[in-house]
Amino acid sequence: MQGPMKNIPKGEMVDLRDLVPYQEGQVVSRTLAQNPHVSLTLFAFEKGEEISTHASGGDALVTVLEGTGRFTVDGKAHILTCGQSLVMPAQIPHAVYGEERFKMLLTVVF
């Protein structure tokens, strides 16, 4: 099957957590879709790893798939666990930190 989605099996059930591995001392990502309107990316954070403060051109919805992450949005920290989500608004500084090993799905809508 062709289409805009990549790096993910099509037409079958998949556990998103299985598509991105943990790697010691790293943040690992796997892009599932990228175009001018939307970006879907899976991330695996080792404990203590982070993505430093930055801003996005679109609203960024994070959904934690396992573990615990800290999301700092405009200076305010939010601790999210499995199944919880947060929208980080476009153009607002934010950062992500692994309170423990965790995986997340990031959806950015431009």
N, CA, C and O atoms as CSV, one atom per row, in Angstrom:
chain,resi,resn,atom,element,x,y,z
A,1,MET,N,N,0.846,-1.199,0.000
A,1,MET,CA,C,0.000,0.000,0.000
A,1,MET,C,C,0.880,1.247,0.000
A,1,MET,O,O,1.806,1.358,0.804
A,2,GLN,N,N,0.598,2.159,-0.877
A,2,GLN,CA,C,1.290,3.439,-0.922
A,2,GLN,C,C,0.467,4.470,-0.148
A,2,GLN,O,O,-0.694,4.223,0.179
A,3,GLY,N,N,1.056,5.597,0.137
A,3,GLY,CA,C,0.329,6.661,0.828
A,3,GLY,C,C,1.269,7.518,1.635
A,3,GLY,O,O,2.479,7.292,1.627
A,4,PRO,N,N,0.728,8.506,2.337
A,4,PRO,CA,C,1.561,9.455,3.071
A,4,PRO,C,C,2.151,8.915,4.377
A,4,PRO,O,O,3.074,9.519,4.925
A,5,MET,N,N,1.634,7.788,4.886
A,5,MET,CA,C,2.189,7.206,6.108
A,5,MET,C,C,3.399,6.353,5.738
A,5,MET,O,O,3.413,5.686,4.704
A,6,LYS,N,N,4.429,6.387,6.612
A,6,LYS,CA,C,5.622,5.584,6.376
A,6,LYS,C,C,6.110,4.998,7.698
A,6,LYS,O,O,5.678,5.421,8.770
A,7,ASN,N,N,7.004,4.030,7.613
A,7,ASN,CA,C,7.622,3.428,8.792
A,7,ASN,C,C,6.631,2.792,9.755
A,7,ASN,O,O,6.876,2.731,10.959
A,8,ILE,N,N,5.495,2.313,9.212
A,8,ILE,CA,C,4.472,1.669,10.032
A,8,ILE,C,C,3.746,0.659,9.150
A,8,ILE,O,O,3.426,0.965,8.001
A,9,PRO,N,N,3.478,-0.546,9.671
A,9,PRO,CA,C,2.725,-1.523,8.879
A,9,PRO,C,C,1.330,-0.995,8.566
A,9,PRO,O,O,0.713,-0.311,9.382
A,10,LYS,N,N,0.850,-1.318,7.386
A,10,LYS,CA,C,-0.482,-0.868,6.972
A,10,LYS,C,C,-1.426,-2.062,6.860
A,10,LYS,O,O,-1.022,-3.151,6.452
A,11,GLY,N,N,-2.665,-1.846,7.221
A,11,GLY,CA,C,-3.672,-2.883,7.122
A,11,GLY,C,C,-3.561,-3.957,8.189
A,11,GLY,O,O,-4.125,-5.041,8.040
A,12,GLU,N,N,-2.838,-3.665,9.268
A,12,GLU,CA,C,-2.723,-4.618,10.366
A,12,GLU,C,C,-2.615,-3.883,11.692
A,12,GLU,O,O,-2.205,-2.723,11.748
A,13,MET,N,N,-2.994,-4.586,12.767
A,13,MET,CA,C,-2.929,-4.017,14.102
A,13,MET,C,C,-1.459,-3.844,14.495
A,13,MET,O,O,-0.621,-4.697,14.203
A,14,VAL,N,N,-1.168,-2.742,15.153
A,14,VAL,CA,C,0.193,-2.483,15.598
A,14,VAL,C,C,0.157,-1.815,16.975
A,14,VAL,O,O,-0.737,-1.020,17.265
A,15,ASP,N,N,1.123,-2.141,17.806
A,15,ASP,CA,C,1.288,-1.467,19.085
A,15,ASP,C,C,2.376,-0.418,18.857
A,15,ASP,O,O,3.535,-0.770,18.637
A,16,LEU,N,N,2.020,0.846,18.906
A,16,LEU,CA,C,2.969,1.924,18.608
A,16,LEU,C,C,4.224,1.855,19.471
A,16,LEU,O,O,5.304,2.247,19.029
A,17,ARG,N,N,4.089,1.365,20.681
A,17,ARG,CA,C,5.246,1.265,21.575
A,17,ARG,C,C,6.337,0.357,21.006
A,17,ARG,O,O,7.518,0.534,21.305
A,18,ASP,N,N,5.939,-0.603,20.196
A,18,ASP,CA,C,6.905,-1.546,19.625
A,18,ASP,C,C,7.679,-0.977,18.443
A,18,ASP,O,O,8.651,-1.585,17.996
A,19,LEU,N,N,7.269,0.169,17.935
A,19,LEU,CA,C,7.882,0.726,16.720
A,19,LEU,C,C,9.086,1.614,16.986
A,19,LEU,O,O,9.788,1.998,16.051
A,20,VAL,N,N,9.333,1.945,18.238
A,20,VAL,CA,C,10.471,2.805,18.571
A,20,VAL,C,C,11.170,2.237,19.811
A,20,VAL,O,O,10.566,2.142,20.879
A,21,PRO,N,N,12.451,1.859,19.664
A,21,PRO,CA,C,13.158,1.220,20.777
A,21,PRO,C,C,13.812,2.239,21.712
A,21,PRO,O,O,14.100,3.368,21.314
A,22,TYR,N,N,14.036,1.831,22.941
A,22,TYR,CA,C,14.869,2.619,23.843
A,22,TYR,C,C,16.329,2.370,23.473
A,22,TYR,O,O,16.703,1.264,23.082
A,23,GLN,N,N,17.148,3.414,23.602
A,23,GLN,CA,C,18.586,3.281,23.423
A,23,GLN,C,C,19.263,4.086,24.522
A,23,GLN,O,O,18.972,5.266,24.719
A,24,GLU,N,N,20.156,3.439,25.223
A,24,GLU,CA,C,20.817,4.058,26.367
A,24,GLU,C,C,21.430,5.405,25.993
A,24,GLU,O,O,22.155,5.523,25.005
A,25,GLY,N,N,21.121,6.428,26.814
A,25,GLY,CA,C,21.700,7.747,26.631
A,25,GLY,C,C,21.166,8.535,25.458
A,25,GLY,O,O,21.783,9.516,25.042
A,26,GLN,N,N,20.016,8.122,24.909
A,26,GLN,CA,C,19.514,8.788,23.700
A,26,GLN,C,C,18.008,9.029,23.744
A,26,GLN,O,O,17.274,8.441,24.538
A,27,VAL,N,N,17.588,9.920,22.853
A,27,VAL,CA,C,16.195,10.080,22.483
A,27,VAL,C,C,16.103,9.510,21.072
A,27,VAL,O,O,16.828,9.942,20.176
A,28,VAL,N,N,15.215,8.546,20.876
A,28,VAL,CA,C,15.051,7.898,19.569
A,28,VAL,C,C,13.716,8.342,18.994
A,28,VAL,O,O,12.719,8.418,19.712
A,29,SER,N,N,13.697,8.637,17.690
A,29,SER,CA,C,12.442,9.038,17.049
A,29,SER,C,C,12.210,8.234,15.780
A,29,SER,O,O,13.142,7.715,15.164
A,30,ARG,N,N,10.940,8.147,15.411
A,30,ARG,CA,C,10.534,7.458,14.180
A,30,ARG,C,C,9.383,8.250,13.575
A,30,ARG,O,O,8.303,8.325,14.161
A,31,THR,N,N,9.608,8.835,12.414
A,31,THR,CA,C,8.587,9.634,11.741
A,31,THR,C,C,7.594,8.716,11.046
A,31,THR,O,O,7.979,7.805,10.314
A,32,LEU,N,N,6.310,8.968,11.285
A,32,LEU,CA,C,5.246,8.196,10.647
A,32,LEU,C,C,4.600,8.958,9.496
A,32,LEU,O,O,4.139,8.348,8.531
A,33,ALA,N,N,4.562,10.276,9.588
A,33,ALA,CA,C,4.008,11.113,8.518
A,33,ALA,C,C,4.577,12.517,8.660
A,33,ALA,O,O,4.782,13.011,9.768
A,34,GLN,N,N,4.828,13.145,7.525
A,34,GLN,CA,C,5.360,14.514,7.529
A,34,GLN,C,C,4.907,15.189,6.237
A,34,GLN,O,O,5.239,14.742,5.140
A,35,ASN,N,N,4.151,16.262,6.384
A,35,ASN,CA,C,3.757,17.066,5.231
A,35,ASN,C,C,3.497,18.494,5.725
A,35,ASN,O,O,3.640,18.754,6.920
A,36,PRO,N,N,3.123,19.414,4.852
A,36,PRO,CA,C,2.936,20.803,5.302
A,36,PRO,C,C,1.802,21.010,6.307
A,36,PRO,O,O,1.692,22.082,6.902
A,37,HIS,N,N,0.955,19.987,6.501
A,37,HIS,CA,C,-0.209,20.143,7.363
A,37,HIS,C,C,-0.109,19.409,8.692
A,37,HIS,O,O,-0.676,19.852,9.691
A,38,VAL,N,N,0.614,18.282,8.709
A,38,VAL,CA,C,0.685,17.455,9.921
A,38,VAL,C,C,1.999,16.686,9.966
A,38,VAL,O,O,2.586,16.346,8.939
A,39,SER,N,N,2.439,16.424,11.197
A,39,SER,CA,C,3.615,15.594,11.431
A,39,SER,C,C,3.277,14.620,12.553
A,39,SER,O,O,2.766,15.029,13.595
A,40,LEU,N,N,3.559,13.329,12.345
A,40,LEU,CA,C,3.365,12.301,13.364
A,40,LEU,C,C,4.707,11.647,13.630
A,40,LEU,O,O,5.336,11.118,12.714
A,41,THR,N,N,5.152,11.679,14.892
A,41,THR,CA,C,6.448,11.114,15.226
A,41,THR,C,C,6.359,10.382,16.559
A,41,THR,O,O,5.793,10.892,17.526
A,42,LEU,N,N,6.925,9.181,16.597
A,42,LEU,CA,C,7.058,8.426,17.836
A,42,LEU,C,C,8.405,8.743,18.455
A,42,LEU,O,O,9.390,8.925,17.740
A,43,PHE,N,N,8.459,8.811,19.782
A,43,PHE,CA,C,9.705,9.068,20.497
A,43,PHE,C,C,9.862,8.073,21.642
A,43,PHE,O,O,8.882,7.667,22.267
A,44,ALA,N,N,11.113,7.684,21.907
A,44,ALA,CA,C,11.473,6.912,23.095
A,44,ALA,C,C,12.582,7.678,23.812
A,44,ALA,O,O,13.639,7.929,23.232
A,45,PHE,N,N,12.347,8.048,25.061
A,45,PHE,CA,C,13.299,8.797,25.877
A,45,PHE,C,C,13.862,7.883,26.954
A,45,PHE,O,O,13.104,7.221,27.663
A,46,GLU,N,N,15.161,7.838,27.082
A,46,GLU,CA,C,15.766,7.187,28.235
A,46,GLU,C,C,15.605,8.139,29.424
A,46,GLU,O,O,15.473,9.350,29.246
A,47,LYS,N,N,15.616,7.587,30.619
A,47,LYS,CA,C,15.532,8.404,31.829
A,47,LYS,C,C,16.642,9.451,31.806
A,47,LYS,O,O,17.806,9.131,31.568
A,48,GLY,N,N,16.267,10.709,32.057
A,48,GLY,CA,C,17.227,11.804,32.110
A,48,GLY,C,C,17.545,12.452,30.778
A,48,GLY,O,O,18.237,13.469,30.737
A,49,GLU,N,N,17.051,11.879,29.680
A,49,GLU,CA,C,17.281,12.494,28.361
A,49,GLU,C,C,16.220,13.556,28.108
A,49,GLU,O,O,15.129,13.512,28.678
A,50,GLU,N,N,16.558,14.519,27.238
A,50,GLU,CA,C,15.618,15.614,27.012
A,50,GLU,C,C,15.734,16.192,25.610
A,50,GLU,O,O,16.720,15.989,24.902
A,51,ILE,N,N,14.699,16.911,25.242
A,51,ILE,CA,C,14.722,17.810,24.094
A,51,ILE,C,C,14.617,19.199,24.699
A,51,ILE,O,O,13.625,19.526,25.351
A,52,SER,N,N,15.637,20.013,24.485
A,52,SER,CA,C,15.701,21.321,25.135
A,52,SER,C,C,14.622,22.266,24.620
A,52,SER,O,O,13.929,21.975,23.646
A,53,THR,N,N,14.500,23.380,25.285
A,53,THR,CA,C,13.460,24.357,24.993
A,53,THR,C,C,13.534,24.829,23.540
A,53,THR,O,O,14.592,25.203,23.034
A,54,HIS,N,N,12.373,24.796,22.896
A,54,HIS,CA,C,12.228,25.218,21.502
A,54,HIS,C,C,10.763,25.583,21.283
A,54,HIS,O,O,9.945,25.421,22.189
A,55,ALA,N,N,10.431,26.063,20.114
A,55,ALA,CA,C,9.043,26.377,19.756
A,55,ALA,C,C,8.729,25.699,18.432
A,55,ALA,O,O,9.626,25.428,17.634
A,56,SER,N,N,7.460,25.429,18.208
A,56,SER,CA,C,7.003,24.756,16.993
A,56,SER,C,C,6.111,25.696,16.189
A,56,SER,O,O,5.472,26.592,16.740
A,57,GLY,N,N,6.081,25.480,14.895
A,57,GLY,CA,C,5.222,26.271,14.021
A,57,GLY,C,C,3.772,25.833,14.030
A,57,GLY,O,O,2.929,26.470,13.398
A,58,GLY,N,N,3.467,24.745,14.744
A,58,GLY,CA,C,2.093,24.254,14.829
A,58,GLY,C,C,1.772,23.830,16.245
A,58,GLY,O,O,2.660,23.716,17.090
A,59,ASP,N,N,0.489,23.596,16.498
A,59,ASP,CA,C,0.075,23.057,17.794
A,59,ASP,C,C,0.572,21.620,17.888
A,59,ASP,O,O,0.394,20.841,16.951
A,60,ALA,N,N,1.195,21.263,19.012
A,60,ALA,CA,C,1.801,19.949,19.186
A,60,ALA,C,C,1.056,19.173,20.278
A,60,ALA,O,O,1.079,19.559,21.446
A,61,LEU,N,N,0.403,18.091,19.893
A,61,LEU,CA,C,-0.294,17.213,20.830
A,61,LEU,C,C,0.633,16.049,21.164
A,61,LEU,O,O,1.050,15.313,20.270
A,62,VAL,N,N,0.957,15.876,22.448
A,62,VAL,CA,C,1.738,14.727,22.884
A,62,VAL,C,C,0.817,13.769,23.625
A,62,VAL,O,O,-0.041,14.187,24.403
A,63,THR,N,N,1.008,12.475,23.372
A,63,THR,CA,C,0.299,11.428,24.090
A,63,THR,C,C,1.341,10.441,24.593
A,63,THR,O,O,2.074,9.844,23.805
A,64,VAL,N,N,1.402,10.275,25.903
A,64,VAL,CA,C,2.368,9.359,26.494
A,64,VAL,C,C,1.851,7.931,26.331
A,64,VAL,O,O,0.715,7.623,26.695
A,65,LEU,N,N,2.704,7.065,25.777
A,65,LEU,CA,C,2.350,5.676,25.515
A,65,LEU,C,C,2.810,4.732,26.617
A,65,LEU,O,O,2.193,3.690,26.839
A,66,GLU,N,N,3.891,5.090,27.312
A,66,GLU,CA,C,4.350,4.344,28.482
A,66,GLU,C,C,5.345,5.192,29.244
A,66,GLU,O,O,6.003,6.061,28.670
A,67,GLY,N,N,5.455,4.940,30.538
A,67,GLY,CA,C,6.404,5.676,31.361
A,67,GLY,C,C,5.894,7.042,31.782
A,67,GLY,O,O,4.692,7.310,31.778
A,68,THR,N,N,6.853,7.911,32.152
A,68,THR,CA,C,6.522,9.239,32.663
A,68,THR,C,C,7.448,10.281,32.059
A,68,THR,O,O,8.670,10.135,32.083
A,69,GLY,N,N,6.848,11.339,31.514
A,69,GLY,CA,C,7.624,12.439,30.953
A,69,GLY,C,C,7.225,13.760,31.566
A,69,GLY,O,O,6.098,13.936,32.029
A,70,ARG,N,N,8.175,14.696,31.562
A,70,ARG,CA,C,7.893,16.060,32.036
A,70,ARG,C,C,7.915,16.980,30.821
A,70,ARG,O,O,8.882,17.012,30.060
A,71,PHE,N,N,6.839,17.718,30.662
A,71,PHE,CA,C,6.681,18.651,29.554
A,71,PHE,C,C,6.583,20.044,30.142
A,71,PHE,O,O,5.666,20.339,30.909
A,72,THR,N,N,7.523,20.898,29.783
A,72,THR,CA,C,7.516,22.268,30.295
A,72,THR,C,C,7.050,23.166,29.163
A,72,THR,O,O,7.679,23.241,28.107
A,73,VAL,N,N,5.929,23.850,29.406
A,73,VAL,CA,C,5.315,24.710,28.396
A,73,VAL,C,C,5.250,26.124,28.950
A,73,VAL,O,O,4.576,26.379,29.947
A,74,ASP,N,N,5.953,27.036,28.299
A,74,ASP,CA,C,5.980,28.436,28.717
A,74,ASP,C,C,6.352,28.558,30.200
A,74,ASP,O,O,5.792,29.373,30.934
A,75,GLY,N,N,7.319,27.720,30.621
A,75,GLY,CA,C,7.824,27.772,31.983
A,75,GLY,C,C,7.067,26.941,33.005
A,75,GLY,O,O,7.513,26.830,34.147
A,76,LYS,N,N,5.930,26.352,32.630
A,76,LYS,CA,C,5.134,25.555,33.562
A,76,LYS,C,C,5.328,24.070,33.271
A,76,LYS,O,O,5.132,23.624,32.141
A,77,ALA,N,N,5.716,23.298,34.305
A,77,ALA,CA,C,5.967,21.867,34.146
A,77,ALA,C,C,4.679,21.055,34.302
A,77,ALA,O,O,3.834,21.348,35.148
A,78,HIS,N,N,4.555,20.022,33.455
A,78,HIS,CA,C,3.436,19.083,33.490
A,78,HIS,C,C,4.028,17.680,33.483
A,78,HIS,O,O,4.831,17.355,32.608
A,79,ILE,N,N,3.644,16.847,34.441
A,79,ILE,CA,C,4.090,15.455,34.486
A,79,ILE,C,C,2.967,14.606,33.890
A,79,ILE,O,O,1.839,14.617,34.384
A,80,LEU,N,N,3.288,13.873,32.826
A,80,LEU,CA,C,2.303,13.030,32.156
A,80,LEU,C,C,2.728,11.574,32.235
A,80,LEU,O,O,3.913,11.250,32.148
A,81,THR,N,N,1.731,10.694,32.404
A,81,THR,CA,C,1.960,9.261,32.434
A,81,THR,C,C,1.136,8.599,31.333
A,81,THR,O,O,0.401,9.265,30.605
A,82,CYS,N,N,1.270,7.289,31.225
A,82,CYS,CA,C,0.639,6.521,30.163
A,82,CYS,C,C,-0.836,6.882,29.967
A,82,CYS,O,O,-1.630,6.855,30.907
A,83,GLY,N,N,-1.176,7.216,28.732
A,83,GLY,CA,C,-2.546,7.546,28.380
A,83,GLY,C,C,-2.893,9.021,28.489
A,83,GLY,O,O,-3.959,9.436,28.034
A,84,GLN,N,N,-2.023,9.815,29.076
A,84,GLN,CA,C,-2.309,11.243,29.220
A,84,GLN,C,C,-1.745,12.031,28.046
A,84,GLN,O,O,-0.746,11.648,27.437
A,85,SER,N,N,-2.417,13.155,27.740
A,85,SER,CA,C,-2.041,14.006,26.611
A,85,SER,C,C,-1.985,15.463,27.028
A,85,SER,O,O,-2.557,15.863,28.041
A,86,LEU,N,N,-1.283,16.245,26.225
A,86,LEU,CA,C,-1.135,17.682,26.464
A,86,LEU,C,C,-0.921,18.359,25.120
A,86,LEU,O,O,-0.194,17.844,24.271
A,87,VAL,N,N,-1.548,19.509,24.924
A,87,VAL,CA,C,-1.302,20.314,23.727
A,87,VAL,C,C,-0.326,21.425,24.092
A,87,VAL,O,O,-0.550,22.196,25.025
A,88,MET,N,N,0.759,21.483,23.334
A,88,MET,CA,C,1.740,22.554,23.481
A,88,MET,C,C,1.470,23.516,22.326
A,88,MET,O,O,1.713,23.171,21.169
A,89,PRO,N,N,0.973,24.713,22.620
A,89,PRO,CA,C,0.544,25.637,21.563
A,89,PRO,C,C,1.695,26.084,20.651
A,89,PRO,O,O,2.849,26.175,21.069
A,90,ALA,N,N,1.343,26.352,19.415
A,90,ALA,CA,C,2.305,26.859,18.437
A,90,ALA,C,C,2.973,28.128,18.952
A,90,ALA,O,O,2.343,28.960,19.604
A,91,GLN,N,N,4.258,28.260,18.647
A,91,GLN,CA,C,5.064,29.440,18.953
A,91,GLN,C,C,5.340,29.662,20.438
A,91,GLN,O,O,5.948,30.668,20.804
A,92,ILE,N,N,4.903,28.740,21.301
A,92,ILE,CA,C,5.159,28.852,22.743
A,92,ILE,C,C,6.343,27.940,23.091
A,92,ILE,O,O,6.335,26.764,22.725
A,93,PRO,N,N,7.352,28.456,23.785
A,93,PRO,CA,C,8.514,27.629,24.134
A,93,PRO,C,C,8.115,26.425,24.988
A,93,PRO,O,O,7.319,26.540,25.920
A,94,HIS,N,N,8.689,25.268,24.647
A,94,HIS,CA,C,8.426,24.054,25.418
A,94,HIS,C,C,9.651,23.133,25.376
A,94,HIS,O,O,10.511,23.258,24.504
A,95,ALA,N,N,9.708,22.218,26.328
A,95,ALA,CA,C,10.801,21.247,26.428
A,95,ALA,C,C,10.219,19.928,26.929
A,95,ALA,O,O,9.138,19.892,27.516
A,96,VAL,N,N,10.966,18.834,26.682
A,96,VAL,CA,C,10.519,17.499,27.091
A,96,VAL,C,C,11.676,16.811,27.813
A,96,VAL,O,O,12.824,16.878,27.372
A,97,TYR,N,N,11.356,16.140,28.939
A,97,TYR,CA,C,12.374,15.487,29.758
A,97,TYR,C,C,11.877,14.126,30.230
A,97,TYR,O,O,10.721,13.983,30.628
A,98,GLY,N,N,12.743,13.140,30.185
A,98,GLY,CA,C,12.403,11.802,30.649
A,98,GLY,C,C,12.527,11.666,32.155
A,98,GLY,O,O,13.623,11.430,32.662
A,99,GLU,N,N,11.431,11.811,32.876
A,99,GLU,CA,C,11.428,11.578,34.328
A,99,GLU,C,C,11.834,10.132,34.595
A,99,GLU,O,O,12.513,9.833,35.578
A,100,GLU,N,N,11.411,9.254,33.715
A,100,GLU,CA,C,11.834,7.867,33.656
A,100,GLU,C,C,11.779,7.506,32.176
A,100,GLU,O,O,11.379,8.333,31.357
A,101,ARG,N,N,12.169,6.302,31.826
A,101,ARG,CA,C,12.023,5.897,30.426
A,101,ARG,C,C,10.572,6.119,30.018
A,101,ARG,O,O,9.651,5.744,30.744
A,102,PHE,N,N,10.373,6.733,28.850
A,102,PHE,CA,C,8.992,6.873,28.379
A,102,PHE,C,C,8.942,6.981,26.868
A,102,PHE,O,O,9.910,7.353,26.205
A,103,LYS,N,N,7.760,6.635,26.348
A,103,LYS,CA,C,7.508,6.733,24.911
A,103,LYS,C,C,6.288,7.612,24.705
A,103,LYS,O,O,5.361,7.631,25.514
A,104,MET,N,N,6.319,8.341,23.590
A,104,MET,CA,C,5.203,9.240,23.298
A,104,MET,C,C,4.967,9.312,21.796
A,104,MET,O,O,5.860,9.046,20.991
A,105,LEU,N,N,3.745,9.677,21.446
A,105,LEU,CA,C,3.388,10.010,20.074
A,105,LEU,C,C,3.204,11.512,20.019
A,105,LEU,O,O,2.442,12.081,20.801
A,106,LEU,N,N,3.903,12.152,19.096
A,106,LEU,CA,C,3.794,13.599,18.902
A,106,LEU,C,C,3.054,13.852,17.590
A,106,LEU,O,O,3.469,13.384,16.530
A,107,THR,N,N,1.949,14.602,17.676
A,107,THR,CA,C,1.190,15.011,16.508
A,107,THR,C,C,1.245,16.526,16.430
A,107,THR,O,O,0.749,17.215,17.322
A,108,VAL,N,N,1.848,17.051,15.365
A,108,VAL,CA,C,1.904,18.499,15.180
A,108,VAL,C,C,0.997,18.850,14.013
A,108,VAL,O,O,1.117,18.297,12.920
A,109,VAL,N,N,0.074,19.795,14.275
A,109,VAL,CA,C,-0.852,20.272,13.241
A,109,VAL,C,C,-0.454,21.689,12.905
A,109,VAL,O,O,-0.437,22.563,13.772
A,110,PHE,N,N,-0.130,21.920,11.626
A,110,PHE,CA,C,0.320,23.234,11.170
A,110,PHE,C,C,-0.818,24.034,10.578
A,110,PHE,O,O,-0.615,25.167,10.143
